[in-house]
Amino acid sequence: MTRRFQLIHILSLALSLFLTVYLPPFSANASDKPASTPIGTQTIGLTTGPFFPLRVGPSQSSKLFGEAFMPSWMVTLTEPIGSSWYQGQLALGAELAAFHTHSPITAYGIGLTPKMVYTFTAFGRVRPFIEGGGGPVWTDLGGRIPEQPGQFNFLVWGGAGGAYHFTPGWAVQAGYRVMHISNAGTRSPNSGLNFTLPFVGLSYQGF
């Protein structure tokens, strides 16, 4: 385990402790519910976390461990949809995915993925969300592992999580993603790589 990997784990634990000890308890009272996000509101954020290999077939033999950093931007597209627990708002955005593998080989990658996010707004300051995206990605894994014959590939991902709005603009968040990297059949082989990614992050909205 590298020093950087240990640092990410320490930061994740510190954030969890901060949320448990210092943030006020969740309340469903109307006074605790922030107003819905106006259409056109822009949000910027940064999430990070360690990723772990997920093998779903015998042709996926590599076991890569590392960490990812994901600065993002999105804009709210809709008023709240629905009137029950599933009430929420839809946002469209983009995310820069930068990652580093440290075991068993050292490698780097960077990609840009458009994304869609549906945020549930019926739970006050706590905002669960589901999200997904996909786009091109470049890595220097090409030719170094059996699943990656080239450096240009595509990243597809989906996940879920929750955000806590501790001020009208600022929120902390945590969640879990599943990611897939492959060349979309442009070269052979195309078995691809799969990862799971628990993450924590910080965001600001109000532009």
N, C-alpha and C positions, 0 to 999 in steps of 0.2 A: 504494500500500500504506500503510495507516494505521499510526500508532505502536502501537496496540493489536495489530494483526495481526502486526507485527514482533516485539512482545514475546512473543506466543504461540509464534512460531517459535523465538525464543531460548530460551524455557523448555523447548520440546520437545527442542532440541539439547542443552541442559544436562542434562536427565534422561537422555538416551541416553548421554552421556559419563559420567555418574555410574554408570549401570548397568554400563558397560564397564570402568571403572577401579576402582571401589571395592567392588562386590559380589563375594563369593567365587564361583569357578567352579562351575557346576552339577555335581552329583554324584548318581549314581543309587543310591548306597549306602543301605541301609535306615536308617542313622543320620541321613541327610539328609532323610528323608521325614517331614514333619509328620503327626500323626495326622489322620484324617478329621474333618471338621467335624461336631460333634454336631447332631442334629436340633433345630431351634428356635433355633440360633445366629443372631443378627442381625448384619448387616454394613452399615456406612454408608460412602459413598464420594463422591468428586468427580472427574469427568473433564472435560476441556476439549480443544478443538482447533479448527482452521480448517476451514470447509466450502467445497466447490467445486461448481459446477453440473454436473449430469449430464443431458444432453438425450437422450431416448429416442424422440422423435417430433417432426414438423415444427411441431406446435402449441405446443411448448415453446420459446419464443423468448427468454425472459429469461435472463440470465447473472448470477446473484447470487453475490457472494462475501462471506464474513463469518466469524464465530466463534460457538461454542456453549459453554455451561457447563451441566453436568448433575449436580447433587447427587442422590444416590440412597440407597435403603434396600432391603434384602431379607432374607429369612429362609430358612434351609435346611430343606427339606421331607423329604428322604430320606436313608437310609444310602447308602453307595456302591453303585451299580448296576453289575453286570458284574464280570469278573475279568481282562480283558485291557487293551490300550491304551485302550479306550473306557470303562473304568471311570470313573464320575463321580457327581456328586450334583446334584440338581435344587433350584433355589431360586425363590421367588416374591417379587416386590418391586414397587416403584414408583419413578418417576424424574421429576424436574422438569426440563424442557427449556427453557432460556432462550437465545435467540439474537439476534444483531445482524448486520445486513447493512451493509456500508460501501461497496460498489461494485456497480452504478453508482448506486444510491440508498441512502439511509440508512433503515433500518426496524428494528422490534423485534418479537419474538414470545415467547410463553411458553405452555407446555402441561404437562399431567400425563399420563404414560403408565404403566399397569401393565406389568410385564415378567416374562419367564421367562428363567432363566439355567441352562445346563447346564455344570458345571465338571468338567473331566477331572482325576482325582486320582492317576493312576498314574505321574506324572513327578516325584515329590519336591516340592521347593519351587517348581518351575515348574508353574503351573496354567493350561493353555489353557482357553478357554471359548467357547461360542457363546451368543448372546442375541438376543432380539427383543421388541418391544412395540408398543403403539399406544394412542392416546387423543386427546382433544380438544386443540386448540391455537388460540390467538388471535394474530393478527398485524395490524399496521397496513399490510400490503401490499394489502389489499382495495381494488380500484378503481384502484390505481396501476400494476399490471402486468396484462397480458392473461390470465394464468393464474389470477388471484385476484379474483373478482367480489365477494367479501365478506370480512369480518374473521374469522369463525368457520370453522375448518376442522378436519381430522383429520390427525394425524401417525402414520405407520406406519414402523417401522424394523427392521433386522436387521443383525447384525454378528458379528464374531469377534475374539478377541484372546488375550492371555496375561497372567498375573499372576505376580510373583515375591514369595514370602513371605520377607522378610528377617528377620522376627521371627514368633512364633506368631500375633500379632494384626495386624501391619501388612504391607501389600503395595503394591508399585507395579505399574502395569499399562499396557499399550499395545494398541491395536487399530485396527480399521477398520470403519466402518458405511456403510450405504446407507439414505437416508431419503427418504420420499415425503410430500408435503403436498398435500391436495386437499379438496374439500368433500363427497366421497362421493355426488355426484349430487344434492345438495339445491338447487343453483343451476346456472345455465348461464352461461359455459362451465365445464367441469370437467377441463381438461387436466392440471392439477396441476404441481407442482414436484418435481424430484428433486435430491438432493445426495449427495456422498460426504464422509465425515468421518473423517480419521485423528485419533486421540485418545491422550492420556496421562492418567494419573490416579493417585490414592492412595486406599487404602481401609483400614478398620479393622474387625475382627470380634472378637466376644467378649462380646456382651451376653447 
